[in-house]
C-alpha cells in the first residue's frame, strides 16, 4: 500500500540499489548506484585520480565490470612536468614542540573521535603549540585549515576550540552557512578558488573510509586501502590553496 513502512526499501530493491552483507545475522544494508546506469550506456568514462583508492573502483570491481586505463599521449609528458613543479613547491613543515604532543598516539591522532572525546586536552595543547609557531613566523591570514566542524564556534555556540581556551588566532568565530569562511573550511570542500591565495595548509584531520561500507566490502572483496583513501582526501583539500598556481 502507499503508506507501507517498507515501501521506500522496496523501491530501492526494485532498481537494485539496496545490498546487504553475506552474514545472515547482520542487519546492515547499504545503497549503491544502480548497475543499470552503467549497463544502459554504450561507453562510460571516469575522469578521476587515485582511482584504486576510491569507492567507485570497489563498486566497479564488485559488479565485475571490465575497464581499461586510457592515456592521452600529449598529456603524459605535461603531467610529469606538472608533478615535478608541484613537488618543488610543496614544503612539509615540522613543528617539534607540537609533534611531541601527538608522538605517542600517531595512529589515532586527528581522527574525529580523537578530537571530540577523551583526547580533547591533548588536541588543545597541540593547537597552542601550532598557534605559537604561526605567531612567531608571522602567518596571519595566509593559511587555511580543516578539523571537525563540531569544534568550531558558530554564532552564540562555543565550540571546543574557541577563545575560551585561548585559541584566538588559529580558530576565529566562523559561520558555516557559506558566507564567512575565513580560515576554516569543511574537509570535503570542492570546486572553489576562493582560497587560492593561501600558501599554508593545516590539515588537522585523519579520515577513514566509512566503517559500514568497509565491512560490506570485506565480505566480497578487499576493503579500501585506508592510507591511500586518506591521502586522496587530503590532496583534494590541499588543492584548495595556492598550489594550483
C-alpha positions in Angstrom: 0.0 0.0 0.0 1.0 3.6 -0.3 1.6 4.1 3.4 3.5 0.9 3.8 6.6 1.4 6.1 8.8 -0.7 3.8 7.8 1.0 0.5 10.9 3.1 0.3 13.0 -0.1 0.8 11.1 -1.9 -1.9 11.7 0.9 -4.4 15.5 0.6 -3.7 15.3 -3.2 -4.2 13.3 -2.8 -7.5 16.1 -0.7 -9.0 18.9 -2.9 -7.5 20.2 -0.2 -5.2 19.9 -2.0 -1.8 22.5 -4.6 -0.7 23.3 -6.5 2.4 26.3 -8.4 3.8 26.8 -12.1 3.4 26.4 -12.6 7.2 22.8 -13.6 7.9 22.9 -12.3 11.4 23.9 -8.8 10.2 21.2 -6.2 9.7 23.5 -3.8 7.9 22.3 -2.6 4.5 23.9 -0.2 2.1 22.8 1.6 -1.0 24.7 1.8 -4.3 24.1 3.5 -7.6 22.0 1.1 -9.8 24.2 -1.0 -12.1 21.7 -0.2 -14.9 23.3 3.3 -15.0 26.4 1.6 -16.3 24.7 -1.1 -18.3 22.5 1.3 -20.3 25.4 3.3 -21.6 27.4 2.3 -24.7 30.5 3.8 -23.2 31.4 5.0 -19.7 34.4 7.3 -19.0 35.6 8.0 -15.5 37.8 11.1 -15.1 39.4 10.9 -11.7 42.7 10.5 -9.7 43.9 7.8 -7.3 41.2 5.6 -8.8 42.1 2.4 -6.9 41.7 4.2 -3.6 38.0 5.1 -4.4 34.7 3.5 -3.6 33.9 3.8 -7.3 36.7 1.4 -8.0 35.3 -1.0 -5.4 31.8 -0.7 -7.0 33.1 -1.5 -10.5 35.1 -4.5 -9.2 32.2 -5.7 -7.1 29.9 -5.8 -10.1 32.6 -7.3 -12.3 32.8 -4.5 -14.8 35.8 -4.7 -17.1 37.7 -1.5 -17.6 41.0 -0.2 -19.0 43.1 2.8 -18.2 43.4 5.3 -21.1 46.1 7.9 -21.5 46.2 10.9 -23.8 49.7 10.7 -25.2 50.3 14.5 -25.5 49.2 15.0 -21.8 51.5 12.3 -20.4 54.7 14.5 -20.6 52.8 17.5 -19.4 51.6 15.6 -16.4 55.2 14.7 -15.5 56.2 18.3 -15.8 53.4 19.5 -13.6 54.1 16.9 -10.9 57.8 17.9 -10.9 56.8 21.5 -10.4 54.3 20.7 -7.7 56.8 18.7 -5.7 59.2 21.6 -5.8 56.5 23.9 -4.4 55.5 21.7 -1.5 57.2 22.0 1.8 56.2 19.8 4.7 56.7 21.8 7.9 57.7 20.2 11.2 56.9 21.9 14.5 58.9 19.8 17.0 57.1 21.1 20.1 53.7 20.3 18.5 54.9 16.9 17.2 55.9 15.8 20.7 52.3 16.3 21.8 51.0 13.6 19.5 54.0 11.3 19.1 52.5 8.6 21.3 49.2 8.4 19.5 50.1 8.8 15.9 47.7 6.2 14.6 44.6 7.8 16.1 45.7 11.5 16.2 43.4 13.9 14.5 40.6 11.3 13.9 37.1 12.6 14.6 36.9 10.6 17.9 40.3 11.9 19.0 39.2 15.5 18.7 35.7 15.0 20.3 36.2 12.6 23.1 38.9 11.9 25.8 41.8 13.4 23.8 40.5 17.0 23.7 43.1 18.3 26.2 45.8 16.8 24.1 44.3 18.5 21.0 44.2 21.9 22.7 47.8 21.5 23.8 48.9 20.6 20.3 47.0 23.6 18.8 48.5 26.1 21.3 52.0 25.0 20.0 50.8 25.5 16.4 49.4 28.9 17.3 52.7 30.0 18.8 54.5 28.8 15.7 52.1 30.8 13.5 52.6 33.9 15.6 56.4 33.6 15.6 56.5 33.1 11.9 54.1 35.9 11.2 51.4 33.8 9.5 48.3 35.9 9.8 45.7 35.4 7.1 47.6 33.4 4.5 46.7 29.9 5.9 43.6 27.7 5.7 42.8 24.6 7.7 40.2 21.9 8.5 39.1 20.0 11.5 35.7 18.6 12.6 33.1 21.3 12.4 31.8 20.4 15.9 35.0 22.1 17.2 34.3 25.4 15.7 32.4 28.3 17.4 29.4 29.3 15.4 27.3 32.3 16.4 26.5 32.0 20.1 27.5 28.4 20.3 31.0 27.9 21.5 33.0 25.0 20.0 35.6 23.0 21.9 38.3 25.1 20.1 37.3 28.7 20.9 38.6 31.8 22.6 37.6 30.4 26.0 40.5 28.0 25.5 42.8 30.9 24.3 42.8 29.6 20.7 42.1 33.0 19.2 44.3 33.5 16.1 44.0 30.0 14.7 40.3 29.5 15.3 38.2 32.6 14.7 34.5 32.6 15.0 33.4 31.1 11.7 30.0 30.9 10.1 29.1 27.6 8.4 26.5 29.0 6.0 28.9 29.8 3.2 29.2 33.5 4.0 32.2 33.9 6.2 34.7 31.1 5.9 37.8 32.9 7.0 40.4 30.3 7.7 38.4 27.1 8.4 37.0 25.1 5.5 35.0 21.8 5.7 37.2 18.9 4.8 35.1 17.9 1.8 35.3 21.4 0.2 35.4 21.1 -3.6 35.3 23.3 -6.7 36.2 26.7 -5.2 39.1 29.1 -6.0 38.4 31.4 -3.0 41.4 30.2 -1.1 44.0 30.1 -3.9 46.0 32.9 -2.3 46.6 30.8 0.8 50.1 29.3 1.0 49.9 27.4 4.2 47.6 24.4 4.7 46.8 22.9 8.1 45.1 19.5 7.6 44.1 18.8 11.2 42.1 15.7 10.4 42.7 11.9 10.0 39.9 10.5 7.8 39.0 6.9 7.4 36.7 5.1 4.8 33.2 4.5 6.0 33.2 1.6 8.5 29.9 0.1 7.4 31.0 0.2 3.7 34.4 -1.3 4.6 32.6 -4.1 6.5 30.4 -4.8 3.5 33.4 -4.8 1.1 35.3 -7.2 3.3 32.6 -9.8 2.7 33.1 -9.7 -1.1 36.4 -8.0 -1.9 39.3 -6.4 -0.1 38.4 -3.2 1.8 39.6 0.2 0.5 43.2 0.9 1.5 42.7 3.3 4.3 46.0 5.1 3.9 45.5 5.7 0.1 42.0 6.8 0.8 43.1 9.3 3.4 45.8 10.6 1.1 43.3 11.1 -1.8 41.0 13.1 0.5 43.9 15.3 1.8 45.1 16.0 -1.7 41.7 17.4 -2.6 41.8 19.8 0.4 45.4 20.9 -0.3 44.3 21.7 -3.8 42.0 24.5 -2.5 45.2 26.6 -1.8 47.8 28.3 -3.9 49.4 25.1 -5.2 47.2 25.3 -8.3 49.0 28.5 -9.3 
